[in-house]
Amino acid sequence: MRNLFGSFVLFPVALAACGGSDHDARSDAGAPLGDAAHDGAPSDGDGGGVQGPEMVPPAPDYDDIGIQVAPTGDDATGDGTEAKPYRTIGHVLAEVAQPGDTIILRDGVYNEQVRIRQPNITIRSHSGEWGVISQPITIDGNNPMVPVLFDVDSDGSKLQRVEVTGGFYAIQLFTNWGSGGSDTLGATNITIEDSKIHDTGRDCIKITPQSDGFTIRRSEIYNSGKGYPPNTPPDDMNAEGIDAVNADDFLVQDCYIHDTATTGVYFKGGSTNGVVERTRVLRTGAFGIALGFDTSLEWFDTVTNPGYYENIDGTVRNCIVEDTRYAGIAMYAARNPKVINNTIINSAKVGHSPIYFGITFQDWDPNAGRPANVNPVVVNNIVAQPSGGDCVFIRHSDELGGLDALSGPATIDNNIYFGGSAACTFTDRRAGGVEAVALAAWRTHLGGDASSLETAPALTADGHLEAGSPAIDRGQNREEVTYDFDREMRTGTFDIGADER
């Protein structure tokens, strides 16, 4: 299938731009669309599959022991020492490195496409220096040029303190999905730490099916979609910060994602056990963070996910999301999603709502599942909208015989809603629902939000709580949010929002 913004792009051993579409704006038309793309080997203890208390890893202690590469080096005469470094990363990967080796980049720009084909390879910059891996920006799928490619045999490899810029995608994980063989795994247990990924033609990071155990932490991701011509309408772009399709045990931790042409980060296509935590998402052309979206059927693992859920057991916690065109945090065909202790500011400026229950159409395929969101937990969140409007929206569509965005009970409580110059309202478009009602009527209708407040949350400019905020000591104590946005322990009765005062 083709999505409404583009076609497939097939790289060697890789899948990219997996199809999918959405028809999920406030008025049933004009929502952001995305491309598509689950299951495989479990992650190790460093991955994102833990749904209980957050992991706070120790501060990194990088050394400079490894094969040295420098822009001033020489592939013919070098030996990988600091005195005689090699010139190119590609030469070292193809001719020198063995599984488990570390490649140390000296300061400078490496204008090459780096493809990691062996397991447990680490590439990192020398202490006090930055290696920059770069390719020209492009949206030409016939000549994609991706600066860093993790092959299906690169399991356990790492990128640490490296800047990656340009290309179609800046970083892509390859997969065997769709190759016709019995092995459908992608590159698994890949880790990116303390890096900068930016200024790409399309997505900054593309995670393809069954590239499980991916972890990115303490990294900055920004300026996706720079390959589009100037003045391209945002809804005609398809360029996420992180696009993960059918990939499990996924962790985005302590990152800063900003100025993306479309969504900051989403996990869809049946992605399971994904976590986004302690991450700031700012200025996005579509969603801030989405658990699920809209994926073509060929990218689902129907053995483990026969219902075609877009997201399973996903969690967004202790995040600050600000200035999004569409939903701040969205759920699409998500089973057991958790949205806990987040702060959402000035989101859904064009459509949707800060907390949004959306519908997936899965290319209108007659065999699709198109399930509703089920068993969501939406607790301890701050929603601050300077111009009011819907703070929570549950969608219904009359298409395909009628589709609802939510089925069964929902745990929604201990949130703070603030409409600024106007009131926060709440809408449920399902049969017997309500339209743009106040919090009191919403509580009656929903049978939830009983302990939620509609009041100014008293936030600092960066989304932290001011002294005396009504969010202090008004949340539920949840085992999933042991730490706050700043990696500080929550104590006593938990505060509402990403910050523990």
C-alpha positions as CSV (number, residue, x, y, z in Angstrom):
1,M,0.0,0.0,0.0
2,R,1.0,3.6,-0.4
3,N,0.3,6.2,2.2
4,L,-1.2,9.5,1.3
5,F,2.1,11.4,1.5
6,G,4.4,9.1,-0.4
7,S,5.4,5.6,-1.5
8,F,7.6,2.9,-0.2
9,V,11.4,3.4,0.0
10,L,13.3,0.1,0.0
11,F,16.9,0.2,1.0
12,P,19.1,-3.0,0.9
13,V,17.8,-5.4,3.5
14,A,15.7,-2.6,4.8
15,L,12.1,-1.4,4.9
16,A,11.2,2.3,5.0
17,A,8.2,4.5,4.7
18,C,5.8,1.8,5.6
19,G,2.3,2.7,4.5
20,G,-0.6,4.0,6.5
21,S,-3.0,6.8,6.7
22,D,-5.3,8.8,9.0
23,H,-8.5,10.7,8.5
24,D,-8.7,11.9,12.1
25,A,-9.0,15.6,12.4
26,R,-11.5,17.3,14.6
27,S,-13.9,17.5,11.6
28,D,-13.2,14.0,10.2
29,A,-10.8,15.4,7.6
30,G,-7.4,17.0,7.2
31,A,-5.5,15.3,10.1
32,P,-1.7,14.7,9.8
33,L,-0.9,11.5,8.1
34,G,2.1,9.3,8.7
35,D,4.0,6.4,7.3
36,A,3.9,3.0,9.0
37,A,5.8,0.0,10.1
38,H,6.7,-5.2,15.8
39,D,7.8,-8.3,17.6
40,G,11.0,-10.2,18.2
41,A,13.8,-10.7,20.6
42,P,13.3,-9.3,24.1
43,S,15.4,-6.4,25.2
44,D,18.2,-6.7,27.7
45,G,18.0,-4.8,31.0
46,D,18.9,-1.6,29.2
47,G,15.8,-1.6,27.0
48,G,12.4,0.0,27.3
49,G,10.2,-3.0,28.2
50,V,9.9,-2.2,31.9
51,Q,6.4,-0.9,32.7
52,G,7.1,-0.4,36.4
53,P,9.3,2.2,38.1
54,E,11.6,4.1,35.8
55,M,15.2,3.2,35.4
56,V,17.7,6.0,36.1
57,P,20.9,4.9,34.6
58,P,24.2,6.0,36.1
59,A,26.1,8.9,34.5
60,P,28.1,7.7,31.6
61,D,31.8,7.1,32.1
62,Y,33.2,7.0,28.5
63,D,36.8,6.3,27.8
64,D,38.9,6.8,24.6
65,I,40.0,3.2,24.2
66,G,39.4,1.9,20.8
67,I,40.2,2.1,17.1
68,Q,40.9,5.8,16.3
69,V,39.5,7.5,13.3
70,A,40.2,11.1,12.3
71,P,39.5,13.4,9.3
72,T,43.2,13.9,9.1
73,G,44.0,10.2,9.2
74,D,44.9,7.7,6.5
75,D,43.2,4.4,5.6
76,A,46.3,3.1,3.8
77,T,49.0,3.9,6.4
78,G,46.9,4.2,9.6
79,D,46.9,1.6,12.3
80,G,44.1,2.9,14.5
81,T,46.3,4.5,17.2
82,E,46.0,8.1,18.3
83,A,49.3,8.8,16.5
84,K,48.2,7.0,13.3
85,P,44.4,7.1,13.0
86,Y,42.4,5.7,10.1
87,R,40.6,8.2,7.8
88,T,37.1,6.8,7.3
89,I,34.6,4.9,9.5
90,G,33.6,2.8,6.6
91,H,37.1,1.4,6.1
92,V,37.3,0.5,9.7
93,L,34.0,-1.3,9.7
94,A,34.7,-3.2,6.5
95,E,38.4,-4.1,7.0
96,V,39.4,-3.7,10.6
97,A,36.7,-3.9,13.3
98,Q,35.6,-7.2,14.9
99,P,32.4,-7.8,16.9
100,G,32.7,-6.0,20.3
101,D,35.1,-3.3,19.0
102,T,34.9,0.4,19.8
103,I,35.6,3.0,17.2
104,I,36.7,6.4,18.5
105,L,35.9,9.5,16.3
106,R,38.2,12.5,16.6
107,D,36.8,15.9,16.1
108,G,35.5,16.7,12.6
109,V,33.0,15.9,9.9
110,Y,32.8,12.4,8.3
111,N,31.0,12.8,4.9
112,E,30.2,9.1,4.5
113,Q,27.4,6.6,4.9
114,V,28.1,4.4,7.9
115,R,26.7,0.9,7.8
116,I,27.2,-1.3,10.9
117,R,27.1,-5.0,9.9
118,Q,28.6,-6.7,13.0
119,P,27.2,-7.1,16.5
120,N,28.2,-5.1,19.6
121,I,30.1,-2.4,17.7
122,T,30.3,1.0,19.5
123,I,31.0,4.3,17.7
124,R,31.6,7.3,19.9
125,S,33.4,10.6,19.9
126,H,36.7,11.2,21.7
127,S,36.3,12.9,25.0
128,G,36.1,16.7,24.6
129,E,35.4,16.3,20.8
130,W,32.5,15.7,18.5
131,G,32.5,13.4,15.5
132,V,29.9,14.5,13.0
133,I,28.5,11.9,10.5
134,S,26.9,13.7,7.6
135,Q,25.1,13.2,4.3
136,P,23.3,15.6,2.0
137,I,19.6,16.3,2.9
138,T,17.2,14.5,0.5
139,I,13.7,13.3,0.2
140,D,14.5,11.3,-3.0
141,G,13.6,7.7,-2.2
142,N,15.5,6.6,-5.3
143,N,18.7,8.0,-3.8
144,P,18.0,8.0,-0.1
145,M,21.5,8.3,1.5
146,V,21.2,7.5,5.2
147,P,24.2,8.6,7.3
148,V,24.0,5.7,9.9
149,L,22.5,2.3,9.1
150,F,22.3,-0.5,11.6
151,D,22.2,-3.7,9.7
152,V,20.2,-6.8,10.9
153,D,23.4,-8.3,12.1
154,S,24.4,-5.3,14.2
155,D,22.6,-6.4,17.4
156,G,23.8,-4.8,20.6
157,S,25.6,-1.9,18.8
158,K,25.8,1.6,20.2
159,L,26.2,5.2,19.1
160,Q,27.5,7.5,21.8
161,R,28.2,11.2,21.8
162,V,28.0,11.4,18.0
163,E,26.3,14.0,15.9
164,V,24.4,12.7,12.9
165,T,22.9,15.1,10.3
166,G,21.3,15.1,6.9
167,G,20.2,12.2,4.7
168,F,16.8,10.8,4.0
169,Y,16.7,9.5,7.5
170,A,19.7,10.3,9.7
171,I,19.6,6.9,11.4
172,Q,17.8,3.8,10.3
173,L,17.5,0.3,11.7
174,F,17.3,-2.4,9.1
175,T,14.9,-5.4,9.2
176,N,14.3,-8.8,7.5
177,W,10.6,-8.2,7.7
178,G,9.1,-8.7,4.3
179,S,12.1,-10.5,2.9
180,G,10.2,-13.8,2.5
181,G,12.4,-15.8,4.9
182,S,11.6,-17.3,8.3
183,D,13.8,-14.7,10.0
184,T,11.8,-11.5,10.3
185,L,13.9,-9.7,13.0
186,G,15.5,-6.4,12.6
187,A,18.5,-4.8,14.3
188,T,17.9,-5.5,18.0
189,N,19.1,-3.9,21.2
190,I,20.5,-0.8,19.5
191,T,21.4,2.0,21.8
192,I,22.0,5.7,21.1
193,E,23.2,7.9,23.9
194,D,24.2,11.6,24.4
195,S,24.0,12.3,20.7
196,K,22.5,14.9,18.3
197,I,20.3,13.8,15.4
198,H,19.0,16.6,13.1
199,D,18.3,18.3,9.8
200,T,17.0,15.4,7.8
201,G,15.0,15.0,4.6
202,R,12.3,12.9,6.3
203,D,12.3,11.2,9.8
204,C,15.3,11.8,12.0
205,I,15.2,8.1,13.2
206,K,13.4,5.3,11.5
207,I,12.8,2.1,13.4
208,T,11.6,-0.8,11.2
209,P,9.6,-3.9,12.1
210,Q,11.0,-6.2,14.9
211,S,13.9,-3.9,15.5
212,D,13.3,-4.6,19.2
213,G,15.0,-3.3,22.3
214,F,15.9,0.1,20.8
215,T,17.0,2.7,23.5
216,I,17.7,6.4,23.0
217,R,18.6,8.5,26.0
218,R,20.0,12.0,26.8
219,S,19.9,12.9,23.1
220,E,18.6,15.9,21.1
221,I,16.5,15.3,18.0
222,Y,15.3,18.2,15.8
223,N,14.7,19.7,12.4
224,S,13.1,16.8,10.6
225,G,11.6,17.3,7.1
226,K,14.2,19.8,5.9
227,G,14.1,18.1,2.4
228,Y,10.7,19.4,1.6
229,P,10.5,22.6,-0.6
230,P,10.0,25.9,1.3
231,N,6.4,26.7,2.2
232,T,5.3,23.1,1.9
233,P,2.0,22.9,4.0
234,P,2.7,21.0,7.2
235,D,-0.1,18.5,6.5
236,D,1.7,17.5,3.2
237,M,4.9,16.5,5.1
238,N,5.8,13.2,6.6
239,A,8.9,13.6,8.8
240,E,8.8,12.5,12.4
241,G,11.5,12.9,15.0
242,I,11.2,9.1,15.8
243,D,9.0,6.8,13.8
244,A,8.9,3.3,15.2
245,V,6.7,0.6,13.5
246,N,6.1,-2.8,15.0
247,A,9.1,-2.5,17.3
248,D,9.0,-3.8,20.9
249,D,10.7,-2.9,24.2
250,F,11.4,0.6,23.0
251,L,12.7,3.4,25.3
252,V,13.0,7.1,24.7
253,Q,14.5,8.6,27.9
254,D,15.7,12.0,29.0
255,C,15.6,13.3,25.4
256,Y,14.8,16.7,23.8
257,I,12.8,16.5,20.6
258,H,11.9,19.7,18.9
259,D,11.0,21.5,15.7
260,T,9.9,18.4,13.8
261,A,8.0,18.8,10.6
262,T,5.3,16.3,11.8
263,T,5.1,14.2,15.0
264,G,7.8,14.2,17.7
265,V,7.7,10.5,18.4
266,Y,5.2,7.6,17.8
267,F,5.2,3.8,18.2
268,K,2.6,2.1,15.9
269,G,2.0,-1.0,13.9
270,G,1.7,-3.2,17.0
271,S,4.7,-1.8,18.9
272,T,4.6,-3.3,22.4
273,N,6.2,-2.2,25.7
274,G,7.3,1.2,24.4
275,V,8.2,3.9,27.0
276,V,8.7,7.6,26.5
277,E,9.8,9.2,29.8
278,R,11.4,12.4,31.1
279,T,11.4,13.8,27.6
280,R,10.7,17.3,26.4
281,V,8.8,17.6,23.1
282,L,8.5,21.1,21.7
283,R,7.2,22.7,18.5
284,T,5.9,19.8,16.4
285,G,4.0,20.0,13.1
286,A,1.6,17.2,14.1
287,F,1.4,15.3,17.4
288,G,3.8,15.6,20.3
289,I,3.8,11.9,21.4
290,A,1.5,9.2,20.0
291,L,0.9,5.7,21.3
292,G,-0.2,4.2,18.0
293,F,-1.4,5.8,14.8
294,D,-2.4,4.3,11.4
295,T,-0.5,1.5,9.7
296,S,-1.0,-0.7,6.6
297,L,-1.8,-4.3,7.4
298,E,1.4,-5.9,6.0
299,W,3.5,-4.5,8.8
300,F,1.5,-6.1,11.7
301,D,2.5,-9.4,13.4
302,T,-0.9,-11.0,13.5
303,V,0.3,-14.1,15.4
304,T,1.0,-12.0,18.5
305,N,-1.4,-9.2,17.6
306,P,-4.4,-10.6,15.8
307,G,-6.6,-7.6,16.7
308,Y,-4.4,-5.2,14.8
309,Y,-3.7,-3.0,17.8
310,E,-1.4,-0.1,16.8
311,N,0.2,0.1,20.3
312,I,0.2,-2.4,23.1
313,D,1.2,-1.6,26.7
314,G,2.8,1.7,25.8
315,T,3.6,4.4,28.4
316,V,4.2,8.1,28.3
317,R,5.3,9.4,31.7
318,N,7.0,12.5,33.2
319,C,7.2,14.3,29.9
320,I,6.7,18.0,29.0
321,V,5.0,18.5,25.7
322,E,4.5,22.0,24.3
323,D,3.4,23.8,21.2
324,T,2.0,21.1,18.9
325,R,-0.3,21.6,15.9
326,Y,-2.3,18.5,16.8
327,A,-2.7,16.4,19.9
328,G,-0.2,16.8,22.7
329,I,-0.4,13.1,23.6
330,A,-2.5,10.9,21.4
331,M,-3.7,7.3,21.7
332,Y,-4.8,5.4,18.6
333,A,-6.0,1.8,18.7
334,A,-3.9,1.4,21.9
335,R,-4.3,-1.5,24.3
336,N,-3.5,-0.7,27.9
337,P,-1.9,2.7,27.2
338,K,-0.6,4.7,30.2
339,V,-0.4,8.5,30.2
340,I,0.9,9.4,33.6
341,N,2.3,12.6,35.2
342,N,2.9,14.6,32.0
343,T,2.6,18.4,31.5
344,I,1.0,19.4,28.2
345,I,1.1,23.2,27.3
346,N,-0.4,25.0,24.4
347,S,-1.1,21.9,22.2
348,A,-3.6,21.0,19.6
349,K,-3.5,24.4,18.1
350,V,-5.0,23.3,14.7
351,G,-7.1,20.3,15.7
352,H,-7.6,17.4,18.1
353,S,-7.0,18.1,21.8
354,P,-4.1,17.9,24.3
355,I,-5.2,14.4,25.4
356,Y,-6.8,12.8,22.4
357,F,-8.4,9.4,21.7
358,G,-8.1,8.9,17.9
359,I,-9.3,6.3,15.4
360,T,-7.2,4.2,13.0
361,F,-8.4,3.4,9.5
362,Q,-5.5,1.1,8.4
363,D,-6.0,2.0,4.8
364,W,-9.7,1.2,4.9
365,D,-8.6,-2.4,4.2
366,P,-11.6,-4.8,4.6
367,N,-9.4,-7.2,6.7
368,A,-8.2,-4.6,9.2
369,G,-9.0,-4.7,12.8
370,R,-9.3,-1.0,13.5
371,P,-9.8,-1.6,17.2
372,A,-10.8,1.2,19.7
373,N,-8.5,2.2,22.5
374,V,-9.0,-0.1,25.5
375,N,-8.2,0.1,29.2
376,P,-6.4,3.5,29.1
377,V,-4.9,5.1,32.2
378,V,-4.7,8.9,32.1
379,V,-3.7,10.1,35.5
380,N,-1.8,13.0,37.1
381,N,-1.5,15.1,34.0
382,I,-1.5,18.9,33.6
383,V,-3.2,20.3,30.6
384,A,-2.6,24.1,30.2
385,Q,-4.4,25.7,27.2
386,P,-4.0,29.5,26.9
387,S,-7.1,29.8,24.7
388,G,-9.3,27.1,26.1
389,G,-11.2,24.6,24.0
390,D,-11.4,20.8,24.3
391,C,-8.8,19.4,26.8
392,V,-9.9,15.8,26.2
393,F,-11.6,14.5,23.0
394,I,-12.9,11.0,22.2
395,R,-13.6,10.6,18.6
396,H,-16.3,8.7,16.6
397,S,-16.5,8.2,12.9
398,D,-19.5,7.1,10.9
399,E,-17.2,5.6,8.3
400,L,-16.8,1.8,7.8
401,G,-20.0,1.1,9.7
402,G,-19.1,3.3,12.6
403,L,-15.8,3.4,14.6
404,D,-15.3,4.5,18.2
405,A,-12.0,5.8,19.6
406,L,-12.6,4.2,23.1
407,S,-14.3,1.0,24.2
408,G,-15.0,-0.1,27.8
409,P,-13.8,1.5,31.0
410,A,-11.1,4.2,31.2
411,T,-9.1,5.3,34.3
412,I,-9.0,9.1,34.0
413,D,-8.4,11.1,37.2
414,N,-6.2,13.4,39.3
415,N,-5.6,15.7,36.3
416,I,-5.4,19.5,36.2
417,Y,-7.1,21.3,33.3
418,F,-6.7,25.0,32.6
419,G,-8.2,26.9,29.7
420,G,-6.5,30.3,30.2
421,S,-8.7,33.0,28.8
422,A,-11.5,30.5,28.2
423,A,-12.8,27.3,29.8
424,C,-11.5,23.8,29.2
425,T,-14.2,21.7,27.6
426,F,-14.6,18.0,27.0
427,T,-16.1,16.1,24.1
428,D,-17.1,12.5,23.6
429,R,-18.4,11.9,20.0
430,R,-19.6,8.3,20.7
431,A,-23.2,7.5,20.9
432,G,-24.7,9.1,23.9
433,G,-21.7,11.3,24.3
434,V,-21.3,15.0,25.1
435,E,-20.1,18.0,23.2
436,A,-17.8,20.7,24.6
437,V,-19.1,20.4,28.2
438,A,-17.6,21.7,31.4
439,L,-15.7,19.5,33.8
440,A,-18.7,18.8,36.1
441,A,-20.8,17.5,33.2
442,W,-17.8,15.5,32.0
443,R,-17.4,13.8,35.3
444,T,-21.0,12.7,35.3
445,H,-20.8,11.5,31.7
446,L,-17.5,9.7,32.1
447,G,-17.8,8.4,35.6
448,G,-14.2,9.6,36.1
449,D,-12.0,12.6,36.7
450,A,-13.6,12.9,40.1
451,S,-10.4,14.1,41.8
452,S,-9.4,16.3,38.8
453,L,-9.2,20.1,39.0
454,E,-9.9,23.0,36.7
455,T,-7.5,25.6,37.9
456,A,-4.3,27.5,36.9
457,P,-1.5,25.0,37.5
458,A,1.1,27.8,38.3
459,L,3.9,26.7,36.0
460,T,7.3,28.3,35.3
461,A,8.3,29.1,31.8
462,D,9.8,25.7,31.3
463,G,6.9,23.7,32.7
464,H,8.0,23.1,36.3
465,L,5.7,23.8,39.3
466,E,5.9,27.1,41.1
467,A,5.8,27.2,44.9
468,G,2.2,27.0,46.0
469,S,1.0,25.3,42.8
470,P,-2.4,23.5,43.3
471,A,-0.7,20.4,41.6
472,I,1.5,19.9,44.7
473,D,0.5,16.8,46.7
474,R,-2.7,16.3,44.6
475,G,-1.8,13.3,42.5
476,Q,-2.1,9.5,42.8
477,N,1.0,7.7,44.0
478,R,1.7,5.4,41.0
479,E,4.5,2.8,40.9
480,E,5.2,3.8,37.3
481,V,6.4,7.3,38.2
482,T,9.0,6.9,41.0
483,Y,11.0,9.7,39.5
484,D,10.0,13.1,38.0
485,F,11.1,14.9,34.8
486,D,14.4,15.9,36.5
487,R,15.1,12.4,37.6
488,E,14.4,13.4,41.2
489,M,12.6,10.9,43.5
490,R,8.9,11.6,44.1
491,T,8.1,11.6,47.8
492,G,5.0,11.8,50.0
493,T,1.9,12.3,48.1
494,F,2.9,12.7,44.4
495,D,2.4,16.0,42.6
496,I,0.4,16.3,39.4
497,G,2.4,16.9,36.2
498,A,6.0,16.0,35.1
499,D,7.7,17.9,37.9
500,E,7.8,17.0,41.6
501,R,8.1,20.2,43.6
